């Protein structure tokens, strides 16, 4: 047995098992290397989550050019990648069509212990971006570890049909009563049990039917608190 590895070994032929997590990029500088459609998608998603973008590419799509022109992209360098581009960055995404450049970005970022994703090349990643179903604060992530984004997308589409807007409303309700729950139930197990009791009711169906007031009344009764939403 080598090293200090704990838990099950990776599947045969696969040398990485990614630790699932959500990362706060708001206000953090993120480097995107590349200017094509894939890089455009990555930049747009990072911007949606408040990242400060440093973009490096000799050419960019019209969409990226517009984001540069209106100042949405904080920094743009119209040239090939250079190692110094990693300076002061939180993470980097390499999305060029040049293997040599992508590998250089990976090697440079690894040397700095930075988060790096080379798009569609799992061996050159220390983080990957899952397929996401988002309902307000509720986010359901699906990943195949980079093996098949198509499968992840297929599962995401099924989840989108199962988890509709009513789940966003439920999470928002529970967010609004979180402080009251903490006052009513002083330890995590009792709070968990209270929410479990709520989940055993038809509160989700009432929200799906648009009967928010009935859902609030049920929450008041089951959680034994005053619900103000």
Order of alpha helices (4+ residues) and beta strands (2+ residues): beta-alpha-beta-alpha-beta-beta-alpha-beta-beta-beta-alpha-alpha-alpha-alpha-alpha-alpha
